[in-house]
Amino acid sequence: MCGEIQLGHLSARKPLQKTTATVKTKRKLPHFTCDSAPTSSQSRWQLLQHVPLAVISHRPIHPYKVVAMAERTPASTSHSRNKHTNRLAAEHSPYLLQHAHNPVDWFAWGEEAFAEARKRDVPIFLSKLWKPLILSSNTSVQQVDREERPDVDKVYMTYVQALYGGGGWPLSVFLSPDLKPLMGGTYFPPEDKYGRPGFKTILRKVKDAWDKKRDMLAQSGAFAIEQLSEALSASASSNKLPDELPQNALRLCAEQLSKSYDSRFGGFGSAPKFPRPVEIQMMLYHSKKLEDTGKSGEASEGQKMVLFTLQCMAKGGIHDHVGGGFHRYSVDERWHVPHFEKMLYDQGQLANVYLDAFSLTKDVFYSYICRDILDYLRRDMIGPGGEIFSAEDADSAETEGATRKKEGAFYVWTSKEVEDILGEHAILFKEHYYLKPTGNCDLSRMSDPHNEFKGKNVLIELNDSSASASKLGMPLEKYLNILGECRRKLFDVRSKRPRPHLDDKVIVSWNGLVISSFARASKILKSEAESAIFNFPVVGSDRKEYTEVAESAASFIRRHLYDEQTHRLQHSFRNGPSKAPGFLDDYAFLISGLLDLYEFGSGTKWLVWAIELQNTQDELFLDREGGGYFNTTGEDPSVLLRVKEDHDGAEPSGNSVSVINLVRLASIVAGSKSDYYRQNAEHSLAVFETRLKDMAMAVPLMCCAADMLSVPSRKHVVLVGHKSSVDFENMLAAAHASYDLNKTVIHIDPADTEEMDFWEEHNSNNASMARNNFSADKVVALVCQNFSCSPPVTDPISLENLLLEKPSSTA
């Protein structure tokens, strides 16, 4: 075989490594090698075994003449261009704009590029995260911003994963003019090297297939898309999961993750290590279930794994000790040297899991890290309208005016720099963060294999603060204060460096994740000891400010990315809304954030909007016959596949989050609407029955969702009183003080007519409870479960104690 060239079929040698949605085909699509060629006597099936996917066309192509595209939303890009400025200069996407001066005549994803390919009768080269400069200026090509068009990225990434048994980025795919994939891969070097085909070889092979095998290409392409479409839009064989499966899947997922646990350095799996918050969420949820059923020993083991992992991540270089927040992943097993990119979806999810850890332990270490993340976002990632930006790049110039960017340049330090900045405290600081004159990226052979960071230091905490303070004969508080002041000084100096590029695109789904974390922090952090002291980069914000951030972000989305007439979302915003419609994740993640906004103290207007969005989500994405949610609406003819995503990876799947949303909504409203939500949740989970049985570790949040749905009676906390009072704030914080994801918090002010009207319409029992328990001078709380409620309580401590009782005794 010529390296790894595969033209147009899915490999029968390897199953698809599940990193996205499940792929199961009735017939395996066979492997094509560059040395195999069909003969005229071969059967139609044998011919399909050797054919790339394409459309019929009869015009030969030059090996360097393909239409190259960059993925984005359709837009007209006809305008005059200077010699080194291409069509992407007219785009809004920061990613596409970075390629606007490539010496390649890129198109963005859209009809202009498709029409050009049809007109010239040439293939399309679709690229994400790669600059194939071998394509000369007489070539037109397409680039993709997968964050702006995740639907397009999903189609061709799924194809490449099925083709090779795995995938990744950069994504490079050749398409026919009608968008069927011809050939795909990840990175292709310019020339043949180490047994891998170079890009010139790839182009020649594509040309050869395009010229000689046209009659077979259309059939093969149609067959592959048909098989993938069938596999990725599986239907449920029943309306609900077998009764025992939710508990078994949760247990199996925890067992599988425990086997991959790194007891030395924390985390699940080996390097490179990604912070996959859904795994931590599942392990904490499972530990709570074990504890509630009297299995405290097993619960403690799982919890220890999670807490140690969170500690190692927070102390490692993947955590930005100077500026706050977390980088994308660690290249080594010690969480030390990261890929320095910062992604919004990581910040939102990690803030939430550190909040959960604090809820369970009341250890301020975890609340400090949560604040660290949220304060980083407030300082660096929020726009003037309350919108929250998407990402910061890994690379930046080392000095002003330098043309070459380097990974991590903004974040790393020489020993001398630190000495010059910190003066008398430099020795203490260097000892604490393992800084050395020769550089400190030597803890693992994987940390810096190419000596890119020679002489540079990535801050990592290897020593315990208490032990270090004791060694110096210094009070711990003073020691921590010195470290905080040192970090502030480094931050001030670092702020003068050339910054990494800010992707100021606003993505609805990622904003939804962060709305959730800010809303939750506003009440959960009330449990911090009053004596808690925070040091830079944590600024010790008033918790109410976190609520304001969450509400401002939600309001921005409603103003700029939501159509009040159609009740539809757009996916993203930069200098105006993108043309890309909202996808499943946008609806599901935003609904989840809005539910948290309400439950953690904001008004019923967010509940009203969440219900509206759920109705639209069901209208656009729900498979009413087969169950589950597609990731796209199916209205864009250029998107060839509709996928029912189940994989909980760097981000949770839209289906997992949707099931949890439906469980929560079913507990908020009553009657037929509540039944409707539960039935949709049950039917959706049934689609993924095999997945939950056989590959639970791939769907950790879905395992939690299935268990939540199976809980016989969800706990309800109902607070009644004036919401403007301090008592209300304290009681609401008490309602959220303990970790319990099978709990719904309702708060009602009977004096608020609009609020009472909402409850009369959606759950009259709550309205009656509010009327019957209202007191003008105090806030009343009731805890309800198994069709009965506790006697009312009126002080936070009594409410906290009531919620700490085992589930069976709260009736």
Buried (B, 14 or more C-beta within 10 A) or exposed (E): EBBEBBBBBBBEEBBBEBBBBBBEBEEBBBBBEBEEEBEEEBEEEEBBBBBBBBBEBEEEBEBBBBBBBBBBBBBEBEEEBEEEBBBBBBBBBBBBBBBBBBEBBBBBBBEBBBEBBBEBBBBBBBBBBBBBEBBEEEBBBBBBBBBBBBBBBBBBBBBBBBBBBBBBEBBBBBBBBBBBBBBBBBBBBEEBEEEBBBBBBBBBBBBBBBEEBBEBBBBBBBBBBEBBBBBBBBBBEEEBBEEEBBBBBBBBBBEBBBEEBBEEBBBBBEBBBBBBBBBBBBBBBBBBBBBBEEEEEBBEBBBEBBBBBBBBBBBBBBBBBBBBBBBBBBBBBBBBBBBBBBBBBBBBBBBBBBBBBBBBBBEBBBBBBBBBBBBBBBBBBBBEEBBBBBBBBBBBBEEEEEEEBBBBBBBBBBBEBBBEBBEEBBBBBBBBBBBEEEBBBBBBEBBBEEEEBEBBBBBBBBEEBEEBBEEBEBEEEEBBBBBBBBBEBBBEBBEEBBBBBBBBBBBBBBBBBBBBBBBBBBBBBBBBEEEEEBBBBBBEBEBEBBBBBBBBBBBBBBEBBBEEEEBBBBBBBBEEBBBBBBBBBBBBBBBBBBBBBBBBBBBBBBBBBBBBBBEBBBEBBBBEEBBBBBBBBEEBEBBBBBBBBBBBBBBBBBBBBBBBBBBBBBBBBBEEBBEBBBBBBBBBBBBBBEBBBEBBBBBBBBBBBBBBBBBEBBBBBBBBBBBEBEBBBBBBBBBBBBBBBBBBBBBBBBEBEEBBEBBEEBBEEBBEBBEEBBEEEBBBBBBBBEEEBBEBBBBBEBBBEBBEEEBEEBB
